[in-house]
Amino acid sequence: MALELDEAVFYLDSDKELAAGAGWQPKKNRAGSYPVMFFERRLRIAQAMPRGLKFRISVFPTFPDVATFQLECDQPGQKTCLVLYRLEWHPISGHSNGLGLPTPPEIQGLVFLPGDTHEHTCRDHVTAVERRVLEPGVHAARRIEPDFQTYDAALSYVCGRIRLINPEAIPPSGAQWDLGV
């Protein structure tokens, strides 16, 4: 079942609150090492927890100035999520936007080099007629200028952008200190 743009916009534009949950957790890669630490919590909107709505942050201990912040929801009947919003702060790899629809004309063909901070929103990845969010949710990106100098500045921006009302519930990032990996 596809996500209607109106529902996605409701998730994006509503005030959200982090539910109680775990702190930062290590995540293994295919080689069995722990190159990523992540924080993930369910979100509430007006005391409801709709469609598995989650906020996720990934940081990389070997790259302290790299992080990914993501708002996502469950896809009914699937074991995957649909990304509604993502900010990539100083990403390790580059990215380029496609040409043609569904990418909005003003961002078609933009190229982001490794380290170029950018944000993705499902508003830029929607079917033209049905107004449904295309799976897996975000592809085209928009440039962030000026760039954020710190993890905390990027986190503050994201919390404002996705209307997270209790950012103080996010434990220290670990991006500026040893994560003990």
MARGULO-214811 format. One record per residue: residue number from 1; y, z, x of N, C-alpha, C in turn. Coordinates in steps of 0.001 Angstrom, whole numbers, plus 524288, in hexadecimal, padded with zeros to 5 digits. Atoms other than C-alpha are relative to their C-alpha. Example, Ala and Ser with C-alpha at 12.3 -4.5 7.8 and 13.67 -1.06 7.14 Angstrom:
+------+-------+-------+-------+-------+-------+-------+-------+-------+-------+
: tifi :   n_y :   n_z :   n_x :  ca_y :  ca_z :  ca_x :   c_y :   c_z :   c_x :
+------+-------+-------+-------+-------+-------+-------+-------+-------+-------+
:    1 : 7FB5A : 80000 : 8037A : 7EE6C : 81E78 : 8300C : 804B0 : 80000 : 80384 :
:    2 : 7FB5A : 7FFC4 : 7FCCC : 7FBDC : 81BE4 : 83566 : 80442 : 802DA : 7FCFE :
+------+-------+-------+-------+-------+-------+-------+-------+-------+-------+
***
This chain:
+------+-------+-------+-------+-------+-------+-------+-------+-------+-------+
: tifi :   n_y :   n_z :   n_x :  ca_y :  ca_z :  ca_x :   c_y :   c_z :   c_x :
+------+-------+-------+-------+-------+-------+-------+-------+-------+-------+
:    1 : 7FB6B : 80000 : 8034C : 80000 : 80000 : 80000 : 804D1 : 80000 : 80378 :
:    2 : 7FB52 : 8008D : 7FCCD : 80CE4 : 7FBBE : 805FD : 8042B : 803EE : 7FE5B :
:    3 : 7FBB2 : 7FC6B : 80105 : 818B5 : 80483 : 806FA : 804C3 : 7FCDB : 7FE51 :
:    4 : 7FB46 : 80292 : 801F0 : 82438 : 8000B : 7FED1 : 804A3 : 801C6 : 80349 :
:    5 : 7FB67 : 7FEA6 : 7FCF5 : 83129 : 7FFA7 : 80608 : 802ED : 80493 : 7FD94 :
:    6 : 7FD40 : 7FBA9 : 8028C : 83739 : 808C4 : 7FBE3 : 7FD8E : 80543 : 80161 :
:    7 : 802A4 : 7FB23 : 7FE98 : 82CF1 : 8131F : 7FEDF : 800FD : 80153 : 805BC :
:    8 : 7FEF0 : 7FF22 : 7FA72 : 82EC4 : 81166 : 80D8C : 8058F : 801F9 : 800D1 :
:    9 : 7FA8A : 7FE50 : 7FF90 : 83D85 : 812C4 : 80C0F : 80098 : 8059D : 7FE17 :
:   10 : 7FFF1 : 7FA95 : 801D1 : 83B5A : 81F37 : 80430 : 7FE2C : 803A5 : 8045B :
:   11 : 801F6 : 7FCC9 : 7FBB2 : 83348 : 824B1 : 80F7C : 803F3 : 8004E : 80476 :
:   12 : 7FC36 : 8001A : 7FBBD : 83D7E : 82082 : 8196E : 804EA : 8031D : 7FEBD :
:   13 : 7FAD9 : 7FDEB : 8015E : 84980 : 8252E : 8120E : 7FFFB : 80571 : 7FD9D :
:   14 : 80047 : 7FAB7 : 80233 : 844A9 : 8320A : 80C3C : 80031 : 8040E : 80458 :
:   15 : 8004E : 7FB9F : 7FC5D : 846C2 : 83F04 : 812FC : 7FA4B : 8018E : 8008D :
:   16 : 8056C : 7FEAA : 7FEE3 : 839FB : 842C7 : 81986 : 7FFCB : 80507 : 80329 :
:   17 : 800C7 : 7FB19 : 7FD3A : 834BD : 84F97 : 81EB1 : 7FAA6 : 7FFEE : 80296 :
:   18 : 804FD : 7FF90 : 7FD45 : 82A39 : 85189 : 828FD : 7FCCD : 80460 : 7FD9A :
:   19 : 80397 : 7FBF1 : 801D4 : 81E8C : 858EC : 82398 : 7FE21 : 8031E : 804BB :
:   20 : 80239 : 7FCE3 : 7FBC1 : 81813 : 8639C : 82B95 : 7FB84 : 7FCF5 : 80279 :
:   21 : 8043D : 802BE : 7FD63 : 80E77 : 85EC4 : 8359F : 7FFE0 : 80139 : 805C4 :
:   22 : 800C1 : 7FF38 : 7FA67 : 80A6A : 85DE2 : 843C4 : 804C0 : 7FE32 : 80311 :
:   23 : 7FBE5 : 801B7 : 7FC72 : 8137C : 85C18 : 84F44 : 7FE53 : 7FB17 : 802E3 :
:   24 : 8014F : 8048A : 7FCD0 : 81222 : 85235 : 85A2E : 7FA36 : 80018 : 80163 :
:   25 : 80592 : 8008C : 7FED7 : 8044D : 84D33 : 85C89 : 7FF3D : 7FB9D : 803F7 :
:   26 : 80129 : 80454 : 7FC6E : 7FE9B : 8450B : 867A8 : 7FCD7 : 7FBD0 : 7FD33 :
:   27 : 80300 : 80455 : 80235 : 7F913 : 837C3 : 8645B : 7FD84 : 7FCFE : 8047E :
:   28 : 802D1 : 802D3 : 7FBED : 7EEAE : 83143 : 86CA3 : 800C5 : 7FA21 : 7FF64 :
:   29 : 8002A : 805AE : 8002B : 7EF32 : 8230F : 87055 : 7FA58 : 7FE34 : 8008D :
:   30 : 8055A : 80215 : 7FFB4 : 7E35B : 81A26 : 8718D : 7FD29 : 801B6 : 804F2 :
:   31 : 80264 : 7FE44 : 7FB18 : 7E11B : 81ED2 : 87F7E : 7FE9B : 805CA : 7FFD8 :
:   32 : 8014E : 7FA7C : 80084 : 7DFE8 : 82CD0 : 87AA0 : 80402 : 803BC : 80237 :
:   33 : 7FBE9 : 7FC87 : 7FE04 : 7EC57 : 831F6 : 880D8 : 803FB : 80114 : 7FBAC :
:   34 : 7FC2D : 7FE52 : 803EA : 7F7E7 : 83806 : 879B5 : 80580 : 7FE1A : 80160 :
:   35 : 7FAD9 : 801E6 : 7FE78 : 803A6 : 82F3A : 87C13 : 8043F : 800CA : 7FBDD :
:   36 : 7FC33 : 7FF8C : 8043F : 80A3D : 83226 : 86EFC : 7FF88 : 8055E : 7FD75 :
:   37 : 7FFCF : 7FB52 : 8033D : 80E7B : 83E72 : 867FC : 80284 : 7FE55 : 7FAE4 :
:   38 : 7FDA9 : 8018B : 804F4 : 81143 : 83D24 : 85991 : 800D2 : 804B4 : 7FC7A :
:   39 : 7FEAE : 7FC2A : 803FF : 8174A : 84513 : 84EB5 : 7FFA0 : 7FD17 : 7FAD8 :
:   40 : 8009B : 802A3 : 8050C : 81374 : 841BC : 840C9 : 7FFEF : 80416 : 7FBB3 :
:   41 : 7FFE5 : 7FC78 : 8047E : 816A3 : 84863 : 83407 : 800A2 : 7FCE1 : 7FAF9 :
:   42 : 7FF20 : 80218 : 8053E : 815B9 : 8452E : 825A4 : 8058C : 8015B : 7FE61 :
:   43 : 7FAB0 : 7FF32 : 801F0 : 822A9 : 84451 : 81E6E : 7FFF5 : 8010B : 7FA2C :
:   44 : 7FF3A : 7FEE7 : 80590 : 82707 : 849B9 : 8116F : 8051F : 7FD92 : 7FE3E :
:   45 : 7FB42 : 801BA : 802AE : 830CE : 84397 : 8083C : 8001C : 80311 : 7FAF1 :
:   46 : 7FF7C : 7FCC4 : 804C1 : 83553 : 84D4B : 7FDDE : 7FADF : 802BE : 7FEA9 :
:   47 : 804D1 : 7FCF5 : 8008D : 82903 : 85598 : 7FFC3 : 7FB17 : 7FCB5 : 7FF25 :
:   48 : 80499 : 80368 : 8007C : 81FF4 : 849D7 : 7FE2C : 7FECA : 7FDAE : 8055E :
:   49 : 8019C : 80280 : 7FB1E : 8183A : 8439A : 8093B : 7FDE1 : 7FA95 : 7FEAE :
:   50 : 801AA : 8051C : 801F3 : 817F2 : 83564 : 8052A : 7FD23 : 7FCA9 : 80401 :
:   51 : 802B1 : 80440 : 7FD3F : 80E56 : 82B35 : 80A22 : 7FF07 : 800FE : 805CC :
:   52 : 8011C : 7FEEA : 7FA84 : 80B18 : 83213 : 816DC : 8049B : 7FEF1 : 80395 :
:   53 : 7FB46 : 800EA : 7FCF0 : 8191A : 83120 : 81BAA : 7FFF6 : 80390 : 804C9 :
:   54 : 80053 : 7FD14 : 7FB18 : 81979 : 83550 : 82A09 : 80463 : 7FE76 : 803B5 :
:   55 : 7FC6A : 80102 : 7FBB2 : 822CC : 83674 : 8356C : 7FCF5 : 800EE : 80502 :
:   56 : 802FD : 7FFAE : 7FB20 : 81D36 : 83402 : 842EC : 803A6 : 7FEE9 : 8049C :
:   57 : 7FD34 : 800E7 : 7FB18 : 822EC : 83509 : 85096 : 7FBE8 : 7FF97 : 80449 :
:   58 : 8035D : 8007D : 7FB68 : 81C13 : 83057 : 85CEA : 8036B : 8003D : 804DD :
:   59 : 7FD5B : 7FFC8 : 7FAF1 : 82089 : 833FD : 86A9D : 7FBEC : 7FF27 : 8043F :
:   60 : 80371 : 80181 : 7FBBC : 81ADA : 82FFE : 877A0 : 80152 : 80343 : 804CD :
:   61 : 7FEBF : 7FC8E : 7FBA0 : 81A2C : 83A88 : 88237 : 8013E : 7FD23 : 80514 :
:   62 : 7FEE3 : 802E2 : 7FB30 : 81A12 : 83051 : 88D0C : 80502 : 7FCCE : 7FF9F :
:   63 : 7FB15 : 802C8 : 800E3 : 82628 : 829D1 : 8871B : 80381 : 8037A : 7FCA0 :
:   64 : 7FD1E : 7FC27 : 80321 : 82F3B : 834F4 : 882EC : 80490 : 7FDCD : 7FCE0 :
:   65 : 7FBB0 : 80254 : 802F3 : 839CE : 82BB3 : 87E02 : 7FE1C : 7FBD2 : 7FC36 :
:   66 : 8024F : 803A5 : 803C3 : 830D6 : 82488 : 8747A : 7FDEF : 80322 : 7FB61 :
:   67 : 80210 : 7FD70 : 804B4 : 82DEC : 82871 : 8666D : 7FFFC : 7FC1F : 7FB80 :
:   68 : 80038 : 80306 : 804D2 : 82A41 : 82281 : 85962 : 8002C : 803D1 : 7FB73 :
:   69 : 7FF5C : 7FCCF : 804B0 : 82E69 : 82854 : 84C56 : 7FE8D : 7FC8F : 7FB5F :
:   70 : 801F6 : 80368 : 80427 : 827B7 : 82369 : 84005 : 7FF72 : 802DA : 7FAD0 :
:   71 : 800D7 : 7FE46 : 80562 : 82813 : 8256A : 83147 : 7FC01 : 7FC47 : 7FDB1 :
:   72 : 80433 : 8034F : 80206 : 81BBD : 82085 : 82AA9 : 7FDB2 : 80268 : 7FB19 :
:   73 : 802D3 : 7FE08 : 8048E : 813B8 : 821B5 : 81E56 : 7FA8B : 7FDA0 : 7FFFC :
:   74 : 8055D : 801EE : 8006F : 80562 : 81FF3 : 81B18 : 7FFDA : 7FB05 : 7FCC6 :
:   75 : 80118 : 8048D : 80340 : 80063 : 8131D : 815E9 : 7FB5C : 80165 : 7FC8D :
:   76 : 80445 : 7FE87 : 80389 : 7F81E : 815C4 : 809CD : 7FB06 : 7FCF2 : 80127 :
:   77 : 80510 : 8027A : 7FF41 : 7E9C1 : 8131B : 80BE4 : 7FF00 : 7FE1C : 80583 :
:   78 : 800B9 : 801B9 : 7FA9E : 7EB7A : 810CB : 81A7B : 8009F : 804A1 : 803AC :
:   79 : 7FF76 : 7FBE1 : 7FC18 : 7EAB9 : 818EC : 826CC : 80499 : 7FEED : 8039E :
:   80 : 7FB7C : 80159 : 7FCCE : 7F773 : 81367 : 82BDF : 804FE : 801CF : 7FD54 :
:   81 : 7FAEF : 7FE7C : 80227 : 805A1 : 816B8 : 82A1E : 8038A : 7FB37 : 7FFAD :
:   82 : 7FBFA : 803FC : 80087 : 81135 : 80E7E : 8262E : 804EE : 80246 : 80261 :
:   83 : 7FB5D : 7FE0E : 7FD50 : 81CC6 : 81043 : 82F4C : 804D3 : 7FE84 : 7FCDB :
:   84 : 7FB26 : 800D7 : 802E4 : 8299E : 811E6 : 82814 : 804B1 : 7FFB2 : 803A6 :
:   85 : 7FBB3 : 7FFDC : 7FC3C : 83271 : 814B3 : 833B3 : 7FDC8 : 80197 : 8054C :
:   86 : 80182 : 7FE77 : 7FAB5 : 830C1 : 81553 : 8426E : 804A2 : 7FF21 : 8039F :
:   87 : 7FC34 : 8009B : 7FBCC : 83A33 : 817B4 : 84D83 : 7FD0B : 80072 : 8051D :
:   88 : 8026E : 7FFF9 : 7FADB : 83596 : 8145A : 85B2D : 8044B : 800FD : 803FD :
:   89 : 7FC16 : 7FE64 : 7FC2F : 83DAE : 81BA1 : 86548 : 7FDFF : 7FEB9 : 80571 :
:   90 : 80167 : 801C9 : 7FABF : 83CE6 : 814F3 : 8729C : 7FA39 : 7FE7C : 80060 :
:   91 : 80598 : 8014D : 8000E : 82FAC : 80EA4 : 86F8D : 7FE22 : 7FDA4 : 80526 :
:   92 : 8026A : 801EB : 7FB33 : 8266B : 80B1D : 87A7D : 7FF7B : 7FA11 : 7FFEC :
:   93 : 800AD : 805AC : 80060 : 82442 : 7FD4E : 87574 : 80469 : 7FD93 : 7FCD3 :
:   94 : 7FBFB : 802DF : 802D4 : 82D39 : 7F2EB : 86FFF : 7FE38 : 7FE6E : 7FA92 :
:   95 : 800FB : 80187 : 80571 : 82DF7 : 7ED39 : 8626B : 803A2 : 7FB79 : 7FEB8 :
:   96 : 7FC7D : 8041E : 801E6 : 83349 : 7E0FF : 85BFE : 7FF24 : 7FF33 : 7FA2E :
:   97 : 80046 : 8010E : 8059B : 8365C : 7DDE8 : 84DE5 : 7FE71 : 7FA5A : 7FF1A :
:   98 : 8018E : 80543 : 80164 : 83066 : 7D225 : 84772 : 8047E : 7FCCB : 7FDCA :
:   99 : 7FC48 : 8038E : 8027A : 8378F : 7C670 : 84216 : 7FE25 : 7FEF3 : 7FA7C :
:  100 : 80166 : 80128 : 80563 : 837DB : 7C385 : 833A5 : 7FEFC : 804E8 : 7FCDD :
:  101 : 800EA : 7FBA1 : 8038C : 834A4 : 7CBEF : 8280B : 7FAEE : 802C2 : 80168 :
:  102 : 7FC7A : 7FCA7 : 802EB : 832A5 : 7D714 : 825B5 : 80459 : 80273 : 8033E :
:  103 : 7FBF9 : 7FDA8 : 7FCB1 : 83B51 : 7DA93 : 83153 : 8056B : 7FE4F : 7FE2A :
:  104 : 7FAAE : 80169 : 80195 : 84999 : 7DB30 : 82CFF : 80292 : 7FC77 : 80415 :
:  105 : 7FDB4 : 803CE : 7FC66 : 85186 : 7CFFF : 83300 : 80313 : 8026F : 80480 :
:  106 : 7FCA8 : 7FDB7 : 7FBF3 : 85AB6 : 7D8FA : 83A89 : 7FCFD : 8028F : 80479 :
:  107 : 80309 : 7FDA1 : 7FBB9 : 84F90 : 7DEB4 : 8429F : 7FB78 : 7FC88 : 801C8 :
:  108 : 80424 : 80391 : 7FE53 : 8468A : 7D2EC : 84401 : 800A3 : 7FEB1 : 805C7 :
:  109 : 80009 : 80194 : 7FA8A : 842C7 : 7D024 : 85205 : 8022B : 803F9 : 803D9 :
:  110 : 7FE19 : 7FC0E : 7FC50 : 84884 : 7DC9F : 857C8 : 7FB9E : 80196 : 803B1 :
:  111 : 803C5 : 7FE6F : 7FC03 : 841C9 : 7E089 : 86461 : 80194 : 8055E : 8020E :
:  112 : 7FF30 : 7FABB : 7FDF8 : 84067 : 7EE9C : 868D3 : 7FCA6 : 80096 : 804E0 :
:  113 : 802C7 : 7FF48 : 7FB16 : 83CBE : 7F0D2 : 876FA : 7FDCB : 80585 : 80047 :
:  114 : 801CC : 7FA9F : 7FF58 : 834F7 : 7FCAB : 87B6E : 804B7 : 8038E : 80105 :
:  115 : 7FBAA : 7FC5A : 7FF6B : 83E1C : 80850 : 87A6A : 8045E : 7FF58 : 7FC11 :
:  116 : 7FBED : 800E6 : 803F0 : 84699 : 80267 : 86F99 : 7FEAA : 802FF : 7FB01 :
:  117 : 800E3 : 7FCEB : 804B6 : 84766 : 80C77 : 864B8 : 8011F : 7FCAF : 7FB32 :
:  118 : 7FF53 : 8030C : 804CA : 845B8 : 80671 : 85748 : 7FD4A : 802BF : 7FB7C :
:  119 : 80262 : 7FDAA : 804A5 : 84222 : 809F8 : 8495E : 7FDEE : 7FBC4 : 7FC63 :
:  120 : 80287 : 80361 : 803D4 : 83964 : 803B9 : 83F3A : 80067 : 802A4 : 7FAAC :
:  121 : 8002A : 7FDE2 : 80548 : 83A89 : 80571 : 8308E : 7FD18 : 7FC34 : 7FC78 :
:  122 : 802F2 : 80356 : 80397 : 831CB : 80072 : 825CD : 803A5 : 7FCC4 : 7FC8D :
:  123 : 7FC39 : 80325 : 80301 : 83E2B : 7FB8A : 81F09 : 80077 : 7FA76 : 80235 :
:  124 : 7FFB0 : 8051A : 7FD71 : 83DAF : 7F04C : 828D4 : 7FAC8 : 7FD21 : 80009 :
:  125 : 80536 : 80260 : 7FFEF : 82F74 : 7ED06 : 82608 : 7FDB3 : 8001B : 7FA7B :
:  126 : 80133 : 7FFE2 : 80599 : 82E47 : 7EA0A : 81792 : 7FEF8 : 7FA74 : 7FE17 :
:  127 : 800EE : 80521 : 8025C : 8289A : 7DED2 : 80FAD : 804D5 : 7FE5C : 7FCE9 :
:  128 : 7FB29 : 801EE : 8025B : 83388 : 7D647 : 80A6F : 8000A : 8006D : 7FA10 :
:  129 : 80014 : 8002B : 805B5 : 82F31 : 7D545 : 7FC4C : 7FE50 : 80538 : 7FDA8 :
:  130 : 80226 : 7FB3F : 80261 : 826E4 : 7E13F : 7F947 : 802BF : 804F6 : 801BC :
:  131 : 7FD41 : 7FB73 : 7FDD9 : 82F56 : 7EA84 : 8018A : 7FC2C : 8046A : 8014D :
:  132 : 803E0 : 7FC36 : 7FE2C : 8236F : 7F13A : 8075A : 80053 : 80054 : 805F2 :
:  133 : 8000A : 7FF3D : 7FA5D : 822B6 : 7F6FE : 814F5 : 7FB1B : 7FD67 : 8022F :
:  134 : 8046B : 802A2 : 7FD8C : 81A27 : 7EE73 : 81D78 : 7FD1A : 803CF : 80389 :
:  135 : 80331 : 7FC99 : 7FCBA : 80EF9 : 7F51B : 82481 : 7FFEF : 7FDE0 : 8058D :
:  136 : 80020 : 7FA53 : 80008 : 80EBD : 7FBD1 : 82DFA : 80559 : 80296 : 7FFAE :
:  137 : 7FB21 : 7FD54 : 80156 : 81CF3 : 7FE51 : 82ACB : 804D7 : 7FE74 : 802F8 :
:  138 : 7FB40 : 80157 : 7FD19 : 82675 : 7FB59 : 835C2 : 7FEAE : 7FC75 : 80493 :
:  139 : 8008A : 80385 : 7FB86 : 827C3 : 7F056 : 83F86 : 80556 : 7FF0E : 80266 :
:  140 : 7FAC9 : 8013A : 7FE11 : 835DB : 7EC10 : 840CF : 802F3 : 80502 : 80149 :
:  141 : 7FD1E : 7FB60 : 7FE3A : 83EE4 : 7F569 : 847EB : 805D4 : 7FED8 : 80050 :
:  142 : 7FA53 : 80040 : 7FF54 : 84D58 : 7F835 : 848EF : 8016E : 80331 : 804D1 :
:  143 : 7FE23 : 7FD78 : 7FB40 : 85474 : 7FBEC : 85544 : 802D3 : 8051A : 7FEB8 :
:  144 : 7FD2B : 7FB0D : 8006E : 85997 : 809C9 : 856E6 : 80424 : 80009 : 8044B :
:  145 : 7FBB8 : 7FFD5 : 7FC3B : 866EF : 80A1D : 85D56 : 80428 : 803C0 : 7FE09 :
:  146 : 801E0 : 7FF1B : 7FAAC : 86B16 : 81245 : 863EF : 7FABC : 802C2 : 7FFF0 :
:  147 : 80526 : 7FD98 : 7FF7D : 85DF0 : 816F7 : 868AF : 80090 : 805F3 : 80054 :
:  148 : 8001E : 7FA4C : 7FFAB : 85A31 : 82552 : 8683E : 7FEC8 : 8018E : 8059D :
:  149 : 800CC : 7FE42 : 7FAA1 : 85B1F : 82C38 : 87544 : 7FBAB : 8040B : 80076 :
:  150 : 803FC : 7FBE5 : 7FFCC : 8519D : 8370D : 8719A : 7FC39 : 7FF79 : 7FB6C :
:  151 : 803D6 : 7FFAA : 80436 : 84578 : 8392D : 86990 : 80261 : 802BD : 7FB47 :
:  152 : 7FDC4 : 7FD02 : 80454 : 84CCF : 84340 : 8616E : 803EF : 7FCCC : 7FCE5 :
:  153 : 7FC48 : 80360 : 802C2 : 85779 : 8395F : 85E2F : 7FD17 : 7FC00 : 7FCAA :
:  154 : 80325 : 803BB : 80307 : 84D30 : 82F74 : 859EB : 7FD86 : 802B3 : 7FB4E :
:  155 : 80263 : 7FD0B : 80447 : 8462E : 839C3 : 851C6 : 80403 : 80145 : 7FBC5 :
:  156 : 7FBE2 : 7FEBB : 803C6 : 852E1 : 83DEF : 84B53 : 8016B : 7FB36 : 7FCB9 :
:  157 : 7FED4 : 804DE : 802CA : 855EF : 82FC7 : 847C7 : 7FBBB : 7FECA : 7FC00 :
:  158 : 8045F : 8013B : 80379 : 84867 : 82D97 : 84206 : 7FFE1 : 803BB : 7FB59 :
:  159 : 8001B : 7FC2F : 80448 : 848D9 : 83A28 : 83A1A : 80440 : 7FED7 : 7FC02 :
:  160 : 7FBDD : 8018C : 8039B : 855CE : 835DB : 8344E : 7FEB0 : 7FAFE : 7FD22 :
:  161 : 8013D : 80524 : 80245 : 85116 : 827FD : 831FD : 7FBE1 : 80067 : 7FBB8 :
:  162 : 8042B : 7FF87 : 803EC : 844D0 : 82C2C : 82AA6 : 800DC : 804A5 : 7FC5D :
:  163 : 7FE68 : 7FBA8 : 80362 : 84BA1 : 837D1 : 8244A : 7FC2D : 8048F : 8002F :
:  164 : 80358 : 7FB78 : 7FF32 : 8431B : 84273 : 82A09 : 8037B : 804D7 : 7FFFB :
:  165 : 7FC5F : 7FBA9 : 800CA : 84955 : 84F20 : 82574 : 7FEB5 : 804E0 : 80331 :
:  166 : 80159 : 7FB6A : 7FCD7 : 8422D : 858C2 : 82E4A : 7FE29 : 7FE77 : 80581 :
:  167 : 801AD : 801A4 : 7FAC7 : 841EE : 852CD : 83BF6 : 7FEE9 : 8048B : 803AE :
:  168 : 80105 : 7FB6E : 7FCB3 : 841F6 : 86080 : 841B2 : 7FA3C : 80191 : 7FFE7 :
:  169 : 8059C : 7FEE1 : 80048 : 8338D : 8612E : 83D98 : 7FCDF : 7FCED : 80413 :
:  170 : 802A3 : 80300 : 7FBE4 : 83056 : 85775 : 8486F : 8004B : 80331 : 80507 :
:  171 : 7FFDE : 7FCF5 : 7FB29 : 82C4A : 85F22 : 85490 : 8027D : 7FCD7 : 80469 :
:  172 : 7FDBE : 802E1 : 7FB96 : 8327F : 85BAB : 861AB : 7FCA9 : 7FB48 : 8015D :
:  173 : 80286 : 80515 : 7FF60 : 82F4C : 84DB8 : 86515 : 7FC0D : 7FFAF : 8045F :
:  174 : 8034E : 800C2 : 7FB71 : 82920 : 84F38 : 87244 : 801AC : 7FB51 : 8032D :
:  175 : 7FE40 : 804A0 : 7FD2A : 83066 : 842F8 : 87677 : 8031E : 80170 : 804DA :
:  176 : 7FCDA : 7FE79 : 7FB85 : 838D4 : 84A9A : 87FF9 : 7FD5A : 80425 : 8035F :
:  177 : 802CE : 7FC2A : 7FCD9 : 82E98 : 853F0 : 88540 : 7FA3C : 7FEAE : 80015 :
:  178 : 80596 : 80106 : 7FF5B : 82069 : 853FC : 8898C : 7FD05 : 80196 : 7FB13 :
:  179 : 802EA : 7FEF1 : 804C4 : 8178D : 85307 : 87DAD : 7FAC8 : 802B8 : 8010A :
:  180 : 804CD : 7FD32 : 7FEC4 : 80C67 : 859A3 : 884CF : 7FB1E : 7FCB9 : 7FF60 :
:  181 : 8047C : 8037C : 80099 : 80396 : 84DD2 : 88434 : 7FCF7 : 7FFD9 : 8050D :
+------+-------+-------+-------+-------+-------+-------+-------+-------+-------+
***
